Amino acid sequence: MREVLQYYYKIRSLQNRAELEELESRTAANGEKLSSLQSEMMQVIDHINRFLEANNTAHGTISAEAAKIAQSPMTLMA
């Protein structure tokens, strides 16, 4: 009976090591994926930021032109 238990624990130990190695391997792969995803997200955020800045600049230009038109006498209504 003792030999059977020793064998069982030896097999169980080997199985636990194999599962641990698999988990470590998946953890490393997930870390790489996370790093890649983070890099892609930073690029997207940069594109969004540039779009918003350009939109803000365009809005400022349009608003300034609209203010000029609003202050000028009406020449189009004839």
C-alpha positions in Angstrom: 0.0 0.0 0.0 2.8 2.4 0.8 4.5 1.8 -2.6 1.2 2.5 -4.3 0.8 5.8 -2.4 4.4 6.8 -3.2 3.8 6.1 -6.9 0.5 8.0 -6.8 2.2 11.1 -5.3 5.0 10.9 -7.7 2.6 10.8 -10.7 0.6 13.6 -9.1 3.7 15.7 -8.6 4.7 15.2 -12.3 1.1 16.2 -13.4 1.2 19.3 -11.2 4.6 20.3 -12.7 3.2 19.8 -16.2 0.2 21.9 -15.4 2.3 24.6 -13.9 4.6 24.8 -16.9 1.6 25.0 -19.2 0.2 27.8 -17.0 3.5 29.7 -17.1 3.7 29.3 -20.9 0.1 30.7 -21.3 0.9 33.5 -18.9 4.0 34.5 -21.0 1.9 34.3 -24.2 -0.8 36.5 -22.6 1.8 39.0 -21.5 3.1 39.3 -25.1 -0.5 39.7 -26.4 -1.2 42.3 -23.7 1.9 44.3 -24.6 1.0 44.2 -28.3 -2.6 45.2 -27.6 -1.3 48.1 -25.4 0.9 49.3 -28.2 -2.0 49.2 -30.7 -4.3 51.0 -28.2 -1.7 53.8 -27.8 -1.6 54.2 -31.6 -5.4 54.4 -31.8 -5.5 56.9 -28.9 -2.8 59.0 -30.7 -4.9 59.0 -33.9 -8.0 60.0 -32.0 -6.1 62.7 -30.3 -4.8 64.1 -33.5 -8.3 64.0 -35.0 -9.8 65.8 -32.1 -7.0 68.5 -32.2 -7.6 69.0 -36.0 -11.4 69.1 -35.4 -10.9 71.7 -32.7 -8.6 73.8 -34.9 -11.2 73.6 -37.8 -14.0 74.5 -35.4 -12.0 77.5 -34.2 -11.4 78.6 -37.8 -15.1 78.1 -38.8 -16.2 80.0 -35.6 -13.9 82.9 -36.4 -15.2 83.1 -40.0 -18.8 82.9 -38.8 -18.1 85.8 -36.3 -16.6 87.9 -39.1 -19.7 87.2 -41.3 -22.0 88.0 -38.5 -20.3 91.4 -37.9 -20.2 92.4 -41.5 -23.2 94.2 -43.1 -25.5 92.0 -45.1 -24.5 92.2 -48.7 -26.0 89.0 -49.9 -29.6 90.1 -49.3 -30.5 92.1 -52.4 
